């Protein structure tokens, strides 16, 4: 049974590949669905490893490789194909679209640092790559209907957000981990508040609510850091 976590990790990678194909076919909603599915498998492989006490260096490396595809390349391709439609209306737009590939580059750097950083065993420093991927996976299909007539503004908005979120990926900003060691309220206050916030935002705003949840996650973590010291 010790091979089960690795199989789940491979399912994460497979879903990530399907997300990439969907992005290249301009099926933005399909790409988002596969990114969500990859995130579910990413959670389950860690859960299975803890349940089965099946930890290995191979599993750790395989998990990072899968995450680079599912949460780095897939959102990068989403942004690239989006900018292909909008950046033609911007000076040097044909070159500007390649800014999208900063997402997989910085995601890979984030994952490499995470694997080596012993400070991130119970919390995170910088935005986790699954959260970044979910932000882009929900944002791009939300923006797609607004492209006609807004190409210039959307190009600048998305390009600016790419730079901001790449910075957040490799920043030293402390962020709460969503891994539960127990399910009592005490000690999990921020996790439960974030889950409640996500339910409210997604119920009110649907798909854009996912991106707003990632923003709320960042703001809540920063506010907690300021309040504590």
C-alpha positions in Angstrom: 0.0 0.0 0.0 3.0 2.3 0.3 2.8 3.0 -3.5 -0.7 4.5 -3.2 0.5 8.1 -2.5 2.7 8.0 -5.6 -0.2 6.8 -7.8 -2.3 9.7 -6.5 0.6 12.1 -7.3 0.7 10.7 -10.8 -3.1 11.4 -11.1 -2.2 15.0 -10.1 0.3 15.1 -13.0 -2.2 13.6 -15.4 -4.8 16.2 -14.5 -2.2 18.9 -14.9 -1.4 17.7 -18.4 -5.1 17.8 -19.3 -5.3 21.4 -17.9 -2.4 22.3 -20.2 -4.2 20.8 -23.2 -7.4 22.6 -22.3 -5.5 25.9 -22.0 -3.9 25.5 -25.4 -7.4 24.8 -26.9 -8.7 28.0 -25.3 -11.0 25.9 -23.1 -10.4 28.1 -20.0 -13.1 26.6 -17.9 -11.9 23.1 -18.7 -8.4 24.1 -17.7 -9.7 25.4 -14.4 -11.6 22.2 -13.7 -8.5 20.1 -14.3 -6.4 22.4 -12.1 -9.0 22.0 -9.3 -8.8 18.2 -9.8 -5.0 18.3 -9.6 -5.3 20.3 -6.4 -7.6 17.6 -4.9 -5.1 14.9 -5.8 -2.3 17.0 -4.4 -4.2 17.1 -1.1 -5.0 13.4 -1.2 -1.5 12.2 -1.8 -0.2 14.0 1.3 -3.2 12.7 3.3 -2.5 9.2 2.1 1.2 9.4 2.9 0.4 10.5 6.5 -2.3 7.8 6.9 -0.1 5.0 5.5 3.1 6.5 7.0 4.6 6.2 3.5 7.2 8.9 3.2 10.0 8.7 0.6 12.4 10.9 -1.2 11.0 9.6 -4.5 7.5 10.7 -3.5 8.8 14.1 -2.5 10.5 14.7 -5.8 7.6 13.2 -7.8 5.2 15.6 -6.0 7.3 18.6 -6.9 7.6 17.6 -10.5 3.8 17.1 -10.8 3.2 20.4 -9.1 5.4 22.2 -11.6 3.1 21.0 -14.4 -0.3 21.2 -12.7 0.3 24.5 -10.8 3.1 26.1 -12.8 2.9 25.3 -16.5 -0.9 24.9 -16.7 -1.7 28.4 -15.3 1.2 29.8 -17.4 -0.4 28.4 -20.5 -3.8 29.8 -19.5 -2.3 33.3 -19.2 -0.3 32.9 -22.4 -3.3 32.0 -24.5 -5.3 34.8 -22.9 -2.6 37.4 -23.7 -2.4 36.1 -27.3 -6.0 37.4 -27.7 -5.5 40.7 -25.9 -1.9 41.8 -26.2 -2.0 42.4 -30.0 -3.7 45.7 -29.0 -0.7 46.7 -26.9 2.7 48.0 -28.1 5.2 45.1 -28.2 2.2 42.9 -27.4 3.5 39.9 -29.4 6.4 39.8 -27.0 4.5 40.7 -23.9 2.5 37.5 -23.9 5.6 35.6 -23.0 5.5 37.2 -19.5 3.1 34.4 -18.8 5.9 31.9 -18.6 7.3 33.6 -15.5 4.5 31.7 -13.7 6.0 28.2 -14.2 9.6 29.6 -13.7 8.8 31.2 -10.3 6.6 28.2 -9.4 9.6 25.9 -9.9 11.8 28.2 -7.8 9.1 28.2 -5.1 8.9 24.4 -5.0 12.7 24.0 -4.9 12.9 26.4 -2.0 10.1 24.7 -0.2 11.8 21.3 -0.4 15.0 22.7 1.1 13.5 25.2 3.7 13.0 23.5 7.1 11.1 26.6 8.3 8.0 25.6 6.2 7.1 22.4 8.0 3.9 23.8 9.7 3.4 27.1 7.7 4.4 28.6 4.4 6.7 31.4 3.4 5.4 32.8 0.2 2.3 31.9 -1.8 1.8 28.1 -2.3 1.8 27.1 -6.0 -1.7 25.4 -5.8 -3.2 28.7 -4.5 -1.5 30.6 -7.2 -2.8 28.2 -9.9 -6.3 28.3 -8.5 -6.2 32.1 -8.6 -5.2 32.1 -12.3 -7.4 29.2 -13.2 -10.5 31.1 -11.9 -9.5 34.6 -13.0 -8.8 33.9 -16.7 -12.2 32.3 -17.6 -13.8 35.1 -15.5 -12.1 37.8 -17.6 -12.7 36.0 -21.0 -16.2 37.4 -21.6 -14.9 41.0 -21.0 -12.2 40.8 -23.7 -14.1 42.7 -26.6 -13.3 46.4 -26.2 -11.1 46.0 -23.1 -8.1 44.3 -24.6 -5.6 47.1 -23.6 -6.8 47.3 -20.0 -7.0 43.5 -19.6 -3.5 43.1 -21.0 -2.0 45.6 -18.5 -4.0 44.1 -15.6 -3.0 40.5 -16.3 0.6 41.4 -16.9 0.8 43.4 -13.7 -0.8 40.6 -11.7 1.7 38.1 -13.2 4.5 40.2 -11.8 2.8 40.6 -8.4 2.0 36.9 -8.0 5.5 35.8 -9.1 6.9 38.0 -6.4 4.4 36.5 -3.9 5.5 33.0 -4.8 9.1 33.6 -3.7 8.5 36.2 -1.0 9.1 35.7 2.7 5.5 36.5 3.6 4.3 33.9 6.2 1.1 32.2 5.2 -1.1 29.8 7.0 -0.9 26.1 6.0 -4.3 24.5 5.4 -3.1 21.2 6.8 -5.0 20.1 9.9 -3.2 18.3 12.7 -6.6 18.2 14.5 -10.1 19.5 13.9 -10.8 21.5 17.0 -11.5 25.3 16.7 -8.6 26.3 19.0 -5.4 26.3 16.9 -7.4 26.2 13.6 -9.2 29.5 13.8 -7.6 31.0 10.7 -8.2 27.8 8.7 -11.9 27.6 9.6 -12.4 31.4 8.9 -10.8 31.0 5.5 -13.1 28.0 4.7 -16.1 30.1 5.7 -14.8 33.0 3.7 -14.4 30.8 0.6 -18.0 29.5 1.0 -19.4 33.0 1.1 -17.2 34.4 -1.7 -17.9 31.5 -4.1 -21.6 31.5 -3.2 -21.8 35.2 -4.0 -19.4 35.6 -6.9 -19.2 32.1 -8.3 -16.0 31.5 -10.3 -14.4 34.9 -9.5 -15.0 34.0 -5.8 -12.2 31.5 -6.1 -9.7 34.2 -7.1 -11.1 36.4 -4.3 -10.6 33.6 -1.8 -6.9 33.4 -2.7 -6.7 37.2 -2.1 -8.5 36.8 1.2 -6.0 34.1 2.2 -3.2 36.5 1.5 -4.8 39.4 3.4 -5.8 37.3 6.4 -2.3 35.9 6.7 -0.7 39.4 6.4 -3.2 40.8 9.0 -2.4 38.0 11.4 1.3 38.6 11.0 0.9 42.3 11.7 -1.4 41.7 14.7 1.1 39.2 16.2 4.1 41.3 15.9 
